[in-house]
Amino acid sequence: MKATGAEGLIQLLERQGVRVIAGIPGGANLPLYDALSRTTRIHHVLARHEQGAGFIAQGMARVSGRPEVCFATSGPGATNILTAIADAKLDSVPVICVTGQVPQSLIGTDAFQEVDTYGLSIPLTKHNFLVRSAAELLEVVPAAFRIAASGRPGPVLIDVPKDVQMQSAAVDAWPEPGRADKRPKFRPAKVERAAAMINAARRPVLYVGGGAIQWGAGPLVTALAEKASLPTTMTLMALGAMPADHPLSLGMLGRHAARFTNLALEECDLLIAVGARFDDRATGKVTEFCPNAGIVHLDIDASELSKLKHAHVGIVGDVREVLEALLPQVDATPRHDWLARVADLRSRHPLRLPGAADVRTPYGLVRQQQDLFYGGRGFAADYQLHPDFVKIAEGFGMRAHDLGSAADPVVTLAAALHAPGPCLIHAPIDVNEKVYPMVPPGAANKDMIEGETCGDS
């Protein structure tokens, strides 16, 4: 049979199980949209901005756990969507972005709405393709899905020139859908070494990242912490891996953590990192992060091991499988002295969140840092006009709530979150509000500041 590149690409997406695509049509991808209009198996969501299309695909991928798809045209369409693609790369979310491109004969001529999408997306994607023929799509599309889902997930971009979309190609047989590669096998000897380090440690801390959530390892994280009496801290991406009210939970670490959490990390002699990448918002000044600790690091991505902190034992593998192997080898240890020390730090340096009961209280950035670190010079931090966002939302046919005028903001917010469909929630914030605690940019976590004490730190 014969099919155009556009028809073939849509058929290949159907065979991958894609059922929803978010995007915006433009001159360079209209053949794709024409082919998409003739299928009933894929629902298209028309975004208002390509960045929105990228984040819609990212949100679907976070929920489904499989690669999801977004479309954009060439030039400004492609550049608009790159922010969402970069975010997917950093957060390890499998997204397939298909961009239209000017015809091959015009590439490199500064044609209308031409940019080097391939070159721009190299540092922002796990992999990218510039398709040169309709036949090439039979290999590219399954490969893109395989790459996006394999190992550490991430975004893959497919740039398809308009002439390739319109070109006919013979299709003798459709390829098998792309599937994730088998996960790398960890080395049992390294798991044994990690267990020995945990068993020998006097003041260990378990440091959990988003990888634990992504691989469904939350219950194993909690089981390991309970068996070995490990105080456990989580990144923003890992919140929920252990229940927030668990006795061993230290909550979030880093920039906006409780002081006791960062102080406990200062004193630990072993850090067990599970699916975490030692992000600067978590570590603060990385050279002063856990200065006296040995490090055991578990991650699916070998490039993360020892990238920022030397891993004394680095284990590459699915963190769930590694934890399943590690758990039986870890001794049940009460660690009364260490847990008592952590409890003492918690009582002396608790998390203070002034106004936390008010849902309009803000987690601050530009204005706050200008006030604290730039002599109070709030330059370019105030808008002259203040649009009525509630009316704008209502103009788009959305429900909208203003928490500033609500009789009970908590009740209003709860009702808004539980109602189906889109909704805008307007939460007015006093420009003088500050978010504490916080670690100043470039400082060590131990140097965090809290409320009125900021001038003394």
C-alpha positions, 0 to 999 in steps of 0.5 A: 500500500502507499501512504503519504508521510503525514498519513503514515505518521498518524497511522504509526501513532494510532498503532502506538496506542495514542488516543489524544494529541494536543497541539496547534496547526500551522502552515508547516504541519497542515498535512499532518492535521489533514491526515489527523482529521480523517481518523476517529481513533485520536482526539485532538485538543486545540491549545491556545499556545504551543507551550500549553500543548506541551504541558498537556502532553506532559501532564497526560504522560505523568498520569499514564506513565507512557509517552504522550504526544504534542504537535507544533508547527515550524518557527514560532510554534517550535520555539514556543513548545521548547519550554515544556520540552525542557521541563519534561527533560529535567523531570524525566517525563516521556513526551513525543513532540512532532514539529512541522518544518519548512520543505527540505529545499528551504532549510538553511535559507532563512525561509518564512518561519524557519528555525533550526528546531533540530539544533535548538532541541538537542540539549533539551531532549533525550533524542531528536530526529530530522526526518528526510523521507516518508519511508524513514518515519517507519523507523523513526516513530517506533524508535522515538517511543522506545527511546522516550520510555526506556531507562530514564524517561524523557522527551523525544522530538521529531521534526518533519519537513512539509515535503516529507509529510506530503511525499508518498511511500510504499508500506509493505508492512507496518512496524511493531510499536516501539516499546521500552527496552529492558531495564538495566540489570543491577550488580548484586555485589554493589547491593551487598556493599550498600547493605553493609554500609547501611548496617554499619552506619550510625546516623544514616538518612534516606534521601528520596527523589522523583525516581522512586515515585516514577517507578512505584517504589514508595512502599519499598522506601517506607519499608526500608526506612522502617526496617533500618530506622532511617530518617527520610527526606524527600524532594518536591518530586518525591513527596508522597513516597512516604506518608507526610505524617510518618514518624520517620519523615523529615519532609522536604529538604533544601531551599524551603525545608524545615531547619531541623531537616537540613541540620539532620543532613549536616550530621548524617554519616551515610546518605542513601539517595534513591532516584534523586539527582542532587538538584541545587534546590535540594542540596544548596551549596553542593560542596557543603551538602552532607559534608561528613557522609558516605553516599549510596546512590541508586538511579536508573541513569548512570550519568547521574551517579557521581555527577555532583556528589561522589557516590561511594556505592553507585547502583544503576537499575530500576530503583524498585528492583534494587530496593527489593534486593536491598531490603532483605540484606538490611538489618533491622536496627533501632538506632535509638540514639540517632532517632533521639537526636533527630527528635531533639533537632525537630523540637528545637528547630521545627518548621515554622510556616506563618499564616499556613492556615491561610490558603493565600499564603505564598512558597516567594522569589523575585520581590523577596530576594530584591528586598533581602539581598538587593537593598530593597530595590524592587525594580521591574517587580511591579506591574502598572496594570492589574487585569481582572483575571476572573473576568478573563477566565469567565470570558473563556467560558471557565468557572472562576473564584476570587479567594480574596473576596471569598467568605471562606477561602478554604471552602471555596478552594476545596469546592473548586478543586473537586468540581469537574472541568477547567477553573481559574482560582485567583489568590491575591497576595500582598507584595510584602509577604515573604516565604520562610524558611529559605536558603539564600541563593548560593548558600549552604543549607545550614545557613537558611533564614527564618522570618524575622531572624533573617537579619541575624543570619 
